[in-house]
Amino acid sequence: MAFIILGVLGTEGRLCNKTSWGMDGCRLLCCGRGYHTMLRTVQKKCNCRFIWCCKVECDLCEVQQEEHYCN
Ligand SMILES: *[C@@H]1O[C@H](CO)[C@@H](O)[C@H](O)[C@H]1NC(C)=O
C-alpha cells in the first residue's frame, strides 16, 4: 500500500538515504527507479580545541557531503 501511495505522489527528486533499508532508504523511497548522487559542500565544525578549562573553540571547515536523489 505504501508503495502505491508513494508512487502516486511521485518520488522524483526526493532525498533518500543510501544506507537505510527503511522507508527513507533509496531502494524503497525511489520505488526501484534508481537514484543519482550529488556532492554538496557544507560547513561543519572541525579542529575543535579546549581553551583553558571550559571553553571549546572550533573552526568551520567545508566538507563534501554526498546526497542521493531519486530519479
Ligand atoms: C541513513 O540511514 C542510516 C541507517 O539507518 C543512518 O545511520 C544514517 O544516520 C542515515 N543518514 C541520514 C543522512 O539520514
PDB file of the backbone (N, CA, C, O) and the ligand in Angstrom, with CONECT records:
HET    LIG  A 101      14
ATOM      1  N   MET A   1       0.837  -1.211   0.000  1.00  0.00           N
ATOM      2  CA  MET A   1       0.000   0.000   0.000  1.00  0.00           C
ATOM      3  C   MET A   1       0.862   1.247   0.000  1.00  0.00           C
ATOM      4  O   MET A   1       0.634   2.194  -0.753  1.00  0.00           O
ATOM      5  N   ALA A   2       1.850   1.216   0.862  1.00  0.00           N
ATOM      6  CA  ALA A   2       2.738   2.381   0.947  1.00  0.00           C
ATOM      7  C   ALA A   2       3.411   2.638  -0.401  1.00  0.00           C
ATOM      8  O   ALA A   2       3.631   3.785  -0.788  1.00  0.00           O
ATOM      9  N   PHE A   3       3.731   1.561  -1.106  1.00  0.00           N
ATOM     10  CA  PHE A   3       4.379   1.729  -2.399  1.00  0.00           C
ATOM     11  C   PHE A   3       3.473   2.481  -3.354  1.00  0.00           C
ATOM     12  O   PHE A   3       3.914   3.366  -4.088  1.00  0.00           O
ATOM     13  N   ILE A   4       2.205   2.116  -3.332  1.00  0.00           N
ATOM     14  CA  ILE A   4       1.246   2.726  -4.247  1.00  0.00           C
ATOM     15  C   ILE A   4       1.098   4.217  -3.941  1.00  0.00           C
ATOM     16  O   ILE A   4       1.108   5.055  -4.843  1.00  0.00           O
ATOM     17  N   ILE A   5       0.962   4.523  -2.668  1.00  0.00           N
ATOM     18  CA  ILE A   5       0.804   5.927  -2.275  1.00  0.00           C
ATOM     19  C   ILE A   5       2.015   6.748  -2.718  1.00  0.00           C
ATOM     20  O   ILE A   5       1.876   7.826  -3.295  1.00  0.00           O
ATOM     21  N   LEU A   6       3.205   6.214  -2.435  1.00  0.00           N
ATOM     22  CA  LEU A   6       4.417   6.933  -2.818  1.00  0.00           C
ATOM     23  C   LEU A   6       4.495   7.081  -4.330  1.00  0.00           C
ATOM     24  O   LEU A   6       4.927   8.111  -4.848  1.00  0.00           O
ATOM     25  N   GLY A   7       4.064   6.016  -5.037  1.00  0.00           N
ATOM     26  CA  GLY A   7       4.123   6.050  -6.477  1.00  0.00           C
ATOM     27  C   GLY A   7       3.235   7.127  -7.048  1.00  0.00           C
ATOM     28  O   GLY A   7       3.607   7.796  -8.012  1.00  0.00           O
ATOM     29  N   VAL A   8       2.070   7.303  -6.468  1.00  0.00           N
ATOM     30  CA  VAL A   8       1.128   8.311  -6.935  1.00  0.00           C
ATOM     31  C   VAL A   8       1.672   9.720  -6.688  1.00  0.00           C
ATOM     32  O   VAL A   8       1.599  10.596  -7.550  1.00  0.00           O
ATOM     33  N   LEU A   9       2.211   9.905  -5.505  1.00  0.00           N
ATOM     34  CA  LEU A   9       2.733  11.226  -5.181  1.00  0.00           C
ATOM     35  C   LEU A   9       3.979  11.539  -5.990  1.00  0.00           C
ATOM     36  O   LEU A   9       4.289  12.701  -6.250  1.00  0.00           O
ATOM     37  N   GLY A  10       4.700  10.477  -6.389  1.00  0.00           N
ATOM     38  CA  GLY A  10       5.928  10.693  -7.125  1.00  0.00           C
ATOM     39  C   GLY A  10       7.084  10.917  -6.176  1.00  0.00           C
ATOM     40  O   GLY A  10       6.970  11.637  -5.184  1.00  0.00           O
ATOM     41  N   THR A  11       8.194  10.287  -6.496  1.00  0.00           N
ATOM     42  CA  THR A  11       9.335  10.410  -5.603  1.00  0.00           C
ATOM     43  C   THR A  11      10.505  11.070  -6.301  1.00  0.00           C
ATOM     44  O   THR A  11      11.615  11.107  -5.770  1.00  0.00           O
ATOM     45  N   GLU A  12      10.263  11.581  -7.469  1.00  0.00           N
ATOM     46  CA  GLU A  12      11.339  12.201  -8.226  1.00  0.00           C
ATOM     47  C   GLU A  12      11.956  13.347  -7.443  1.00  0.00           C
ATOM     48  O   GLU A  12      11.260  14.235  -6.951  1.00  0.00           O
ATOM     49  N   GLY A  13      13.272  13.307  -7.341  1.00  0.00           N
ATOM     50  CA  GLY A  13      13.955  14.390  -6.660  1.00  0.00           C
ATOM     51  C   GLY A  13      13.941  14.292  -5.151  1.00  0.00           C
ATOM     52  O   GLY A  13      14.447  15.172  -4.455  1.00  0.00           O
ATOM     53  N   ARG A  14      13.351  13.205  -4.645  1.00  0.00           N
ATOM     54  CA  ARG A  14      13.323  13.041  -3.191  1.00  0.00           C
ATOM     55  C   ARG A  14      14.702  12.676  -2.682  1.00  0.00           C
ATOM     56  O   ARG A  14      15.415  11.876  -3.288  1.00  0.00           O
ATOM     57  N   LEU A  15      15.063  13.270  -1.571  1.00  0.00           N
ATOM     58  CA  LEU A  15      16.322  12.939  -0.921  1.00  0.00           C
ATOM     59  C   LEU A  15      16.171  11.598  -0.225  1.00  0.00           C
ATOM     60  O   LEU A  15      15.259  11.417   0.582  1.00  0.00           O
ATOM     61  N   CYS A  16      17.054  10.658  -0.529  1.00  0.00           N
ATOM     62  CA  CYS A  16      16.942   9.349   0.104  1.00  0.00           C
ATOM     63  C   CYS A  16      18.249   8.957   0.773  1.00  0.00           C
ATOM     64  O   CYS A  16      19.305   9.535   0.515  1.00  0.00           O
ATOM     65  N   ASN A  17      18.146   7.977   1.624  1.00  0.00           N
ATOM     66  CA  ASN A  17      19.290   7.529   2.400  1.00  0.00           C
ATOM     67  C   ASN A  17      19.823   6.220   1.808  1.00  0.00           C
ATOM     68  O   ASN A  17      19.147   5.191   1.813  1.00  0.00           O
ATOM     69  N   LYS A  18      21.032   6.294   1.310  1.00  0.00           N
ATOM     70  CA  LYS A  18      21.607   5.165   0.593  1.00  0.00           C
ATOM     71  C   LYS A  18      21.820   3.953   1.510  1.00  0.00           C
ATOM     72  O   LYS A  18      21.696   2.812   1.063  1.00  0.00           O
ATOM     73  N   THR A  19      22.133   4.189   2.763  1.00  0.00           N
ATOM     74  CA  THR A  19      22.484   3.089   3.656  1.00  0.00           C
ATOM     75  C   THR A  19      21.297   2.584   4.456  1.00  0.00           C
ATOM     76  O   THR A  19      21.422   1.598   5.182  1.00  0.00           O
ATOM     77  N   SER A  20      20.154   3.234   4.339  1.00  0.00           N
ATOM     78  CA  SER A  20      18.997   2.808   5.118  1.00  0.00           C
ATOM     79  C   SER A  20      18.145   1.816   4.335  1.00  0.00           C
ATOM     80  O   SER A  20      17.924   1.969   3.134  1.00  0.00           O
ATOM     81  N   TRP A  21      17.671   0.793   5.049  1.00  0.00           N
ATOM     82  CA  TRP A  21      16.753  -0.159   4.426  1.00  0.00           C
ATOM     83  C   TRP A  21      15.315   0.181   4.775  1.00  0.00           C
ATOM     84  O   TRP A  21      14.394  -0.551   4.414  1.00  0.00           O
ATOM     85  N   GLY A  22      15.124   1.267   5.461  1.00  0.00           N
ATOM     86  CA  GLY A  22      13.780   1.682   5.872  1.00  0.00           C
ATOM     87  C   GLY A  22      13.092   2.489   4.796  1.00  0.00           C
ATOM     88  O   GLY A  22      13.525   2.511   3.645  1.00  0.00           O
ATOM     89  N   MET A  23      12.011   3.154   5.181  1.00  0.00           N
ATOM     90  CA  MET A  23      11.219   3.911   4.218  1.00  0.00           C
ATOM     91  C   MET A  23      11.979   5.092   3.624  1.00  0.00           C
ATOM     92  O   MET A  23      11.637   5.568   2.542  1.00  0.00           O
ATOM     93  N   ASP A  24      13.001   5.563   4.320  1.00  0.00           N
ATOM     94  CA  ASP A  24      13.765   6.684   3.776  1.00  0.00           C
ATOM     95  C   ASP A  24      14.938   6.200   2.930  1.00  0.00           C
ATOM     96  O   ASP A  24      15.698   7.003   2.388  1.00  0.00           O
ATOM     97  N   GLY A  25      15.078   4.880   2.825  1.00  0.00           N
ATOM     98  CA  GLY A  25      16.170   4.328   2.029  1.00  0.00           C
ATOM     99  C   GLY A  25      15.898   4.462   0.546  1.00  0.00           C
ATOM    100  O   GLY A  25      14.745   4.466   0.115  1.00  0.00           O
ATOM    101  N   CYS A  26      16.965   4.573  -0.237  1.00  0.00           N
ATOM    102  CA  CYS A  26      16.790   4.790  -1.674  1.00  0.00           C
ATOM    103  C   CYS A  26      16.020   3.647  -2.332  1.00  0.00           C
ATOM    104  O   CYS A  26      15.239   3.884  -3.254  1.00  0.00           O
ATOM    105  N   ARG A  27      16.225   2.421  -1.874  1.00  0.00           N
ATOM    106  CA  ARG A  27      15.568   1.280  -2.520  1.00  0.00           C
ATOM    107  C   ARG A  27      14.053   1.410  -2.448  1.00  0.00           C
ATOM    108  O   ARG A  27      13.353   1.264  -3.450  1.00  0.00           O
ATOM    109  N   LEU A  28      13.561   1.687  -1.246  1.00  0.00           N
ATOM    110  CA  LEU A  28      12.109   1.779  -1.077  1.00  0.00           C
ATOM    111  C   LEU A  28      11.578   3.112  -1.581  1.00  0.00           C
ATOM    112  O   LEU A  28      10.576   3.168  -2.295  1.00  0.00           O
ATOM    113  N   LEU A  29      12.259   4.174  -1.202  1.00  0.00           N
ATOM    114  CA  LEU A  29      11.728   5.508  -1.490  1.00  0.00           C
ATOM    115  C   LEU A  29      11.652   5.781  -2.983  1.00  0.00           C
ATOM    116  O   LEU A  29      10.723   6.436  -3.453  1.00  0.00           O
ATOM    117  N   CYS A  30      12.619   5.284  -3.718  1.00  0.00           N
ATOM    118  CA  CYS A  30      12.646   5.568  -5.154  1.00  0.00           C
ATOM    119  C   CYS A  30      11.892   4.518  -5.962  1.00  0.00           C
ATOM    120  O   CYS A  30      11.877   4.589  -7.191  1.00  0.00           O
ATOM    121  N   CYS A  31      11.269   3.551  -5.305  1.00  0.00           N
ATOM    122  CA  CYS A  31      10.458   2.539  -5.982  1.00  0.00           C
ATOM    123  C   CYS A  31      11.220   1.855  -7.100  1.00  0.00           C
ATOM    124  O   CYS A  31      10.639   1.566  -8.146  1.00  0.00           O
ATOM    125  N   GLY A  32      12.511   1.586  -6.909  1.00  0.00           N
ATOM    126  CA  GLY A  32      13.292   0.844  -7.885  1.00  0.00           C
ATOM    127  C   GLY A  32      13.687   1.650  -9.108  1.00  0.00           C
ATOM    128  O   GLY A  32      14.248   1.095 -10.053  1.00  0.00           O
ATOM    129  N   ARG A  33      13.409   2.939  -9.113  1.00  0.00           N
ATOM    130  CA  ARG A  33      13.762   3.741 -10.283  1.00  0.00           C
ATOM    131  C   ARG A  33      15.207   4.226 -10.240  1.00  0.00           C
ATOM    132  O   ARG A  33      15.715   4.818 -11.192  1.00  0.00           O
ATOM    133  N   GLY A  34      15.849   3.957  -9.113  1.00  0.00           N
ATOM    134  CA  GLY A  34      17.244   4.346  -9.009  1.00  0.00           C
ATOM    135  C   GLY A  34      17.407   5.776  -8.505  1.00  0.00           C
ATOM    136  O   GLY A  34      16.437   6.512  -8.323  1.00  0.00           O
ATOM    137  N   TYR A  35      18.639   6.133  -8.292  1.00  0.00           N
ATOM    138  CA  TYR A  35      18.902   7.456  -7.750  1.00  0.00           C
ATOM    139  C   TYR A  35      20.234   7.974  -8.277  1.00  0.00           C
ATOM    140  O   TYR A  35      21.066   7.207  -8.762  1.00  0.00           O
ATOM    141  N   HIS A  36      20.416   9.250  -8.176  1.00  0.00           N
ATOM    142  CA  HIS A  36      21.705   9.818  -8.548  1.00  0.00           C
ATOM    143  C   HIS A  36      22.311  10.509  -7.331  1.00  0.00           C
ATOM    144  O   HIS A  36      21.615  10.856  -6.376  1.00  0.00           O
ATOM    145  N   THR A  37      23.587  10.693  -7.392  1.00  0.00           N
ATOM    146  CA  THR A  37      24.310  11.227  -6.246  1.00  0.00           C
ATOM    147  C   THR A  37      24.839  12.618  -6.567  1.00  0.00           C
ATOM    148  O   THR A  37      25.416  12.848  -7.630  1.00  0.00           O
ATOM    149  N   MET A  38      24.636  13.532  -5.639  1.00  0.00           N
ATOM    150  CA  MET A  38      25.169  14.866  -5.822  1.00  0.00           C
ATOM    151  C   MET A  38      26.091  15.200  -4.658  1.00  0.00           C
ATOM    152  O   MET A  38      25.857  14.807  -3.515  1.00  0.00           O
ATOM    153  N   LEU A  39      27.122  15.920  -4.979  1.00  0.00           N
ATOM    154  CA  LEU A  39      28.032  16.362  -3.929  1.00  0.00           C
ATOM    155  C   LEU A  39      27.662  17.776  -3.523  1.00  0.00           C
ATOM    156  O   LEU A  39      27.578  18.675  -4.360  1.00  0.00           O
ATOM    157  N   ARG A  40      27.446  17.962  -2.242  1.00  0.00           N
ATOM    158  CA  ARG A  40      27.108  19.290  -1.761  1.00  0.00           C
ATOM    159  C   ARG A  40      28.181  19.712  -0.769  1.00  0.00           C
ATOM    160  O   ARG A  40      28.638  18.910   0.046  1.00  0.00           O
ATOM    161  N   THR A  41      28.570  20.949  -0.843  1.00  0.00           N
ATOM    162  CA  THR A  41      29.555  21.460   0.087  1.00  0.00           C
ATOM    163  C   THR A  41      28.840  22.081   1.282  1.00  0.00           C
ATOM    164  O   THR A  41      28.055  23.018   1.138  1.00  0.00           O
ATOM    165  N   VAL A  42      29.126  21.544   2.456  1.00  0.00           N
ATOM    166  CA  VAL A  42      28.514  22.081   3.662  1.00  0.00           C
ATOM    167  C   VAL A  42      29.612  22.490   4.633  1.00  0.00           C
ATOM    168  O   VAL A  42      30.734  21.987   4.571  1.00  0.00           O
ATOM    169  N   GLN A  43      29.281  23.390   5.512  1.00  0.00           N
ATOM    170  CA  GLN A  43      30.236  23.824   6.523  1.00  0.00           C
ATOM    171  C   GLN A  43      29.983  23.073   7.816  1.00  0.00           C
ATOM    172  O   GLN A  43      28.853  22.994   8.298  1.00  0.00           O
ATOM    173  N   LYS A  44      31.046  22.527   8.366  1.00  0.00           N
ATOM    174  CA  LYS A  44      30.922  21.805   9.614  1.00  0.00           C
ATOM    175  C   LYS A  44      32.018  22.258  10.565  1.00  0.00           C
ATOM    176  O   LYS A  44      33.077  22.730  10.151  1.00  0.00           O
ATOM    177  N   LYS A  45      31.735  22.101  11.831  1.00  0.00           N
ATOM    178  CA  LYS A  45      32.748  22.431  12.828  1.00  0.00           C
ATOM    179  C   LYS A  45      33.874  21.417  12.791  1.00  0.00           C
ATOM    180  O   LYS A  45      33.645  20.217  12.635  1.00  0.00           O
ATOM    181  N   CYS A  46      35.084  21.909  12.934  1.00  0.00           N
ATOM    182  CA  CYS A  46      36.220  20.995  12.931  1.00  0.00           C
ATOM    183  C   CYS A  46      37.350  21.603  13.739  1.00  0.00           C
ATOM    184  O   CYS A  46      37.264  22.750  14.180  1.00  0.00           O
ATOM    185  N   ASN A  47      38.386  20.848  13.928  1.00  0.00           N
ATOM    186  CA  ASN A  47      39.561  21.296  14.680  1.00  0.00           C
ATOM    187  C   ASN A  47      39.176  21.890  16.029  1.00  0.00           C
ATOM    188  O   ASN A  47      39.765  22.881  16.461  1.00  0.00           O
ATOM    189  N   CYS A  48      38.212  21.304  16.684  1.00  0.00           N
ATOM    190  CA  CYS A  48      37.779  21.826  17.967  1.00  0.00           C
ATOM    191  C   CYS A  48      38.875  21.651  19.014  1.00  0.00           C
ATOM    192  O   CYS A  48      39.561  20.630  19.055  1.00  0.00           O
ATOM    193  N   ARG A  49      39.017  22.637  19.830  1.00  0.00           N
ATOM    194  CA  ARG A  49      40.054  22.568  20.865  1.00  0.00           C
ATOM    195  C   ARG A  49      39.551  23.227  22.134  1.00  0.00           C
ATOM    196  O   ARG A  49      38.705  24.121  22.098  1.00  0.00           O
ATOM    197  N   PHE A  50      40.074  22.781  23.228  1.00  0.00           N
ATOM    198  CA  PHE A  50      39.722  23.367  24.524  1.00  0.00           C
ATOM    199  C   PHE A  50      40.573  24.605  24.774  1.00  0.00           C
ATOM    200  O   PHE A  50      41.793  24.589  24.606  1.00  0.00           O
ATOM    201  N   ILE A  51      39.911  25.662  25.174  1.00  0.00           N
ATOM    202  CA  ILE A  51      40.620  26.867  25.588  1.00  0.00           C
ATOM    203  C   ILE A  51      40.564  26.903  27.115  1.00  0.00           C
ATOM    204  O   ILE A  51      39.474  26.872  27.687  1.00  0.00           O
ATOM    205  N   TRP A  52      41.680  26.967  27.766  1.00  0.00           N
ATOM    206  CA  TRP A  52      41.714  26.868  29.222  1.00  0.00           C
ATOM    207  C   TRP A  52      40.960  25.617  29.653  1.00  0.00           C
ATOM    208  O   TRP A  52      41.175  24.536  29.105  1.00  0.00           O
ATOM    209  N   CYS A  53      40.107  25.761  30.603  1.00  0.00           N
ATOM    210  CA  CYS A  53      39.462  24.538  31.083  1.00  0.00           C
ATOM    211  C   CYS A  53      38.156  24.262  30.393  1.00  0.00           C
ATOM    212  O   CYS A  53      37.796  23.110  30.150  1.00  0.00           O
ATOM    213  N   CYS A  54      37.421  25.368  30.067  1.00  0.00           N
ATOM    214  CA  CYS A  54      35.983  25.152  29.890  1.00  0.00           C
ATOM    215  C   CYS A  54      35.417  25.628  28.569  1.00  0.00           C
ATOM    216  O   CYS A  54      34.239  25.416  28.281  1.00  0.00           O
ATOM    217  N   LYS A  55      36.232  26.256  27.781  1.00  0.00           N
ATOM    218  CA  LYS A  55      35.692  26.745  26.518  1.00  0.00           C
ATOM    219  C   LYS A  55      36.161  25.880  25.365  1.00  0.00           C
ATOM    220  O   LYS A  55      37.288  25.385  25.352  1.00  0.00           O
ATOM    221  N   VAL A  56      35.288  25.711  24.413  1.00  0.00           N
ATOM    222  CA  VAL A  56      35.668  24.964  23.218  1.00  0.00           C
ATOM    223  C   VAL A  56      35.570  25.898  22.026  1.00  0.00           C
ATOM    224  O   VAL A  56      34.583  26.612  21.853  1.00  0.00           O
ATOM    225  N   GLU A  57      36.590  25.879  21.226  1.00  0.00           N
ATOM    226  CA  GLU A  57      36.583  26.720  20.046  1.00  0.00           C
ATOM    227  C   GLU A  57      36.799  25.849  18.816  1.00  0.00           C
ATOM    228  O   GLU A  57      37.659  24.968  18.801  1.00  0.00           O
ATOM    229  N   CYS A  58      36.011  26.109  17.798  1.00  0.00           N
ATOM    230  CA  CYS A  58      36.114  25.282  16.600  1.00  0.00           C
ATOM    231  C   CYS A  58      36.310  26.148  15.369  1.00  0.00           C
ATOM    232  O   CYS A  58      35.930  27.319  15.350  1.00  0.00           O
ATOM    233  N   ASP A  59      36.896  25.570  14.362  1.00  0.00           N
ATOM    234  CA  ASP A  59      36.948  26.201  13.055  1.00  0.00           C
ATOM    235  C   ASP A  59      35.773  25.701  12.232  1.00  0.00           C
ATOM    236  O   ASP A  59      35.166  24.676  12.546  1.00  0.00           O
ATOM    237  N   LEU A  60      35.466  26.429  11.191  1.00  0.00           N
ATOM    238  CA  LEU A  60      34.472  25.944  10.234  1.00  0.00           C
ATOM    239  C   LEU A  60      35.209  25.380   9.030  1.00  0.00           C
ATOM    240  O   LEU A  60      36.005  26.073   8.397  1.00  0.00           O
ATOM    241  N   CYS A  61      34.943  24.148   8.728  1.00  0.00           N
ATOM    242  CA  CYS A  61      35.578  23.523   7.572  1.00  0.00           C
ATOM    243  C   CYS A  61      34.517  23.202   6.537  1.00  0.00           C
ATOM    244  O   CYS A  61      33.371  22.895   6.867  1.00  0.00           O
ATOM    245  N   GLU A  62      34.917  23.278   5.295  1.00  0.00           N
ATOM    246  CA  GLU A  62      33.994  22.879   4.243  1.00  0.00           C
ATOM    247  C   GLU A  62      34.232  21.411   3.937  1.00  0.00           C
ATOM    248  O   GLU A  62      35.358  20.986   3.680  1.00  0.00           O
ATOM    249  N   VAL A  63      33.164  20.655   3.969  1.00  0.00           N
ATOM    250  CA  VAL A  63      33.284  19.236   3.637  1.00  0.00           C
ATOM    251  C   VAL A  63      32.289  18.908   2.535  1.00  0.00           C
ATOM    252  O   VAL A  63      31.226  19.516   2.419  1.00  0.00           O
ATOM    253  N   GLN A  64      32.672  17.928   1.734  1.00  0.00           N
ATOM    254  CA  GLN A  64      31.795  17.479   0.666  1.00  0.00           C
ATOM    255  C   GLN A  64      30.886  16.399   1.209  1.00  0.00           C
ATOM    256  O   GLN A  64      31.343  15.403   1.771  1.00  0.00           O
ATOM    257  N   GLN A  65      29.611  16.608   1.036  1.00  0.00           N
ATOM    258  CA  GLN A  65      28.638  15.658   1.552  1.00  0.00           C
ATOM    259  C   GLN A  65      27.863  15.051   0.395  1.00  0.00           C
ATOM    260  O   GLN A  65      27.367  15.761  -0.481  1.00  0.00           O
ATOM    261  N   GLU A  66      27.766  13.738   0.405  1.00  0.00           N
ATOM    262  CA  GLU A  66      27.033  13.065  -0.655  1.00  0.00           C
ATOM    263  C   GLU A  66      25.545  13.073  -0.357  1.00  0.00           C
ATOM    264  O   GLU A  66      25.122  12.751   0.753  1.00  0.00           O
ATOM    265  N   GLU A  67      24.765  13.436  -1.342  1.00  0.00           N
ATOM    266  CA  GLU A  67      23.317  13.352  -1.185  1.00  0.00           C
ATOM    267  C   GLU A  67      22.752  12.556  -2.350  1.00  0.00           C
ATOM    268  O   GLU A  67      23.198  12.692  -3.489  1.00  0.00           O
ATOM    269  N   HIS A  68      21.790  11.744  -2.055  1.00  0.00           N
ATOM    270  CA  HIS A  68      21.212  10.869  -3.078  1.00  0.00           C
ATOM    271  C   HIS A  68      19.763  11.277  -3.351  1.00  0.00           C
ATOM    272  O   HIS A  68      18.956  11.447  -2.438  1.00  0.00           O
ATOM    273  N   TYR A  69      19.472  11.425  -4.624  1.00  0.00           N
ATOM    274  CA  TYR A  69      18.124  11.844  -5.018  1.00  0.00           C
ATOM    275  C   TYR A  69      17.515  10.824  -5.982  1.00  0.00           C
ATOM    276  O   TYR A  69      18.194  10.284  -6.856  1.00  0.00           O
ATOM    277  N   CYS A  70      16.257  10.584  -5.801  1.00  0.00           N
ATOM    278  CA  CYS A  70      15.564   9.634  -6.682  1.00  0.00           C
ATOM    279  C   CYS A  70      15.516  10.153  -8.111  1.00  0.00           C
ATOM    280  O   CYS A  70      15.386  11.353  -8.350  1.00  0.00           O
ATOM    281  N   ASN A  71      15.622   9.223  -9.054  1.00  0.00           N
ATOM    282  CA  ASN A  71      15.494   9.602 -10.466  1.00  0.00           C
ATOM    283  C   ASN A  71      14.030   9.746 -10.854  1.00  0.00           C
ATOM    284  O   ASN A  71      13.724  10.060 -12.004  1.00  0.00           O
TER     285      ASN A  71
HETATM  286  C1  LIG A 101      20.876   6.780   6.872  1.00  0.00           C
HETATM  287  O1  LIG A 101      20.483   5.559   7.443  1.00  0.00           O
HETATM  288  C2  LIG A 101      21.457   5.036   8.335  1.00  0.00           C
HETATM  289  C3  LIG A 101      20.979   3.649   8.771  1.00  0.00           C
HETATM  290  O2  LIG A 101      19.631   3.676   9.129  1.00  0.00           O
HETATM  291  C4  LIG A 101      21.619   6.013   9.489  1.00  0.00           C
HETATM  292  O3  LIG A 101      22.582   5.514  10.413  1.00  0.00           O
HETATM  293  C5  LIG A 101      22.078   7.351   8.964  1.00  0.00           C
HETATM  294  O4  LIG A 101      22.149   8.293  10.018  1.00  0.00           O
HETATM  295  C6  LIG A 101      21.109   7.849   7.908  1.00  0.00           C
HETATM  296  N1  LIG A 101      21.671   9.065   7.279  1.00  0.00           N
HETATM  297  C7  LIG A 101      20.934  10.151   7.092  1.00  0.00           C
HETATM  298  C8  LIG A 101      21.633  11.272   6.389  1.00  0.00           C
HETATM  299  O5  LIG A 101      19.778  10.243   7.438  1.00  0.00           O
CONECT  286  287  295
CONECT  287  286  288
CONECT  288  287  289  291
CONECT  289  288  290
CONECT  290  289
CONECT  291  288  292  293
CONECT  292  291
CONECT  293  291  294  295
CONECT  294  293
CONECT  295  286  293  296
CONECT  296  295  297
CONECT  297  296  298  299
CONECT  298  297
CONECT  299  297
END
